[in-house]
Amino acid sequence: MRAVIYHRHDDVRIEDVPTPAIAEGELLLRVAGCGLCGSDILKLTSQAQPPVKLGHELTGTVVASLTPRFTPGQRVVVAHHVPCGACVYCQRGSPTMCAQFTSSNLDPCGLAEYVRVPAVHAAHSALRLSDSLSDEAASFTEPLACCLRALGRVSLDAVADVVVVGLGSMGLLLLQALLIARPAARLIGVDPLADRRAHALTLGASAALDPGAGLADTVHAMTDGRGADLVALTVGAPAALASALSLVRDGGELLVFAAQPGALIAFDLWACYHREVRLTTSYSSTPGDLQAALDLLETGRLHPETLISHRLPLAAFYEGVALARTHQALKVYFDLCA
């Protein structure tokens, strides 16, 4: 079978590798498709050390099962990380900090024609798909789960004005989740690319702004001089944090939803303290978030497949990466059946 294998950040190959064998409790999936995540690009650009798995936004069909939970022919979505559920982190509300969380993964990776789903994943992060949900839409289960976890970590009850900084696929997905969670809120998107700002408006954003000079003044003018109750930062550039902080009202909250490894930043800590700005971070998602995301997708209230700008075969992996790295693509989806 064909699979994308990471050797080094500058040596990633589409190789012919053996189809994995499965053991008790495991699944073998024929992958239908897999989205390209910003974290995949980050692994390539940050020179991550192997072993590195590329691709985790996948759906597939069970072709072999050694667990009673699934039978051949069923369509499923499966995530790449699973907490143990029993350690101190899991018990105290931080399951993504669990030591087990990243200790197992899909074999060989999500960007492969077939994947072995380890037993712990088959038991806790594999979910059956309904016939009404397309593979493309279902591939957003894990990204949407990350959004739902993030929104569960912030204070949404009194939020009336929200700014989403960064309108890539994750920013636009988070915007859609916010529209459902706080339908009466004013949502303002920020991005330098005009087509992404336009997309935000079609999804229901109240306004979409360029992050150039005068952004803070514009946001404050739109919010009666206060600033936003919540600012969600979905880009990892260090300079974006200081800009995002200038958009938050006194007593408001900044959600850091993306970051870059080793990114050191300087910001006015006194201003954060004196203004009582809450700084909240959110990393990845849990099995519960995955189920909540799939349930929401099944309702048809979100249409994430509209975020897919490029549908490519696996053979065009390098092209897809280049499109994503140069911001020509909003979302690349690899069709593994093409």
Salt bridges, closest charged atoms under 4 A:
ASP10 OD1 - ARG8 NE 3.10
ASP11 OD2 - ARG8 NH1 3.80
ASP11 OD2 - ARG13 NH2 2.77
GLU15 OE2 - HIS7 NE2 2.65
GLU15 OE2 - ARG13 NH1 3.52
GLU26 OE2 - ARG116 NH1 2.62
GLU57 OE1 - LYS331 NZ 2.61
ASP107 OD2 - ARG116 NE 2.96
GLU113 OE2 - ARG2 NH2 3.12
ASP135 OD1 - ARG75 NH2 2.96
GLU136 OE2 - ARG311 NE 2.69
GLU142 OE1 - HIS56 NE2 3.58
ASP161 OD1 - ARG186 NE 2.66
ASP161 OD2 - ARG226 NH2 3.28
ASP210 OD2 - ARG197 NH1 3.35
ASP224 OD2 - ARG226 NH1 3.58
ASP229 OD1 - ARG249 NE 2.50
ASP250 OD1 - ARG275 NE 2.70
GLU253 OE1 - ARG278 NH2 3.36
